[in-house]
Amino acid sequence: MEFTDKDVYETKEISENIYIDIDDKGNIVSMTIEHAKANAGLWEISYQEMTAS
């Protein structure tokens, strides 16, 4: 999931399958959830895109 188009300064591992990318000020740029479908036992994953306000 991408939250902003800022440059990634660092990637941090939150858990074995979850990573966040942060900018140089510590703000979240994006998040990666590896194997989400398999680990959650879901047959389908959906999302909703929100516009910036």
C-alpha positions in Angstrom: 0.0 0.0 0.0 1.4 3.4 -0.9 0.4 6.4 1.1 2.5 9.1 -0.5 5.0 9.5 -3.3 7.8 10.8 -1.1 11.3 9.2 -1.3 11.9 6.2 1.0 14.6 6.8 3.5 14.4 3.5 5.4 12.5 0.2 5.5 11.6 -1.2 8.9 10.5 -4.8 9.6 7.4 -4.7 11.8 7.0 -8.5 11.9 8.1 -11.4 9.8 5.8 -10.4 6.9 5.1 -6.7 7.5 7.4 -3.9 6.4 7.0 -0.1 6.4 8.9 2.4 4.3 9.5 5.7 6.0 10.7 9.1 4.7 13.5 11.1 6.2 11.2 12.6 8.8 9.8 9.2 10.0 6.5 9.4 8.2 5.1 6.2 6.6 5.4 6.2 2.8 4.2 2.7 2.2 3.5 -0.7 3.8 4.1 -4.2 2.5 2.2 -7.2 3.9 3.7 -10.3 2.4 1.6 -13.5 2.0 -1.4 -11.6 3.5 -4.0 -13.9 1.7 -2.3 -17.1 2.9 -1.6 -16.0 6.5 -5.0 -14.6 7.1 -6.8 -17.6 5.6 -8.7 -15.5 3.2 -9.8 -16.5 -0.2 -10.2 -12.9 -1.3 -8.7 -9.5 -0.4 -10.2 -6.2 -1.3 -9.3 -2.6 -0.7 -10.8 0.9 -1.0 -8.9 3.8 -2.4 -9.5 7.1 -0.6 -8.8 10.5 -2.1 -6.7 13.0 -0.3 -8.5 15.8 1.4 
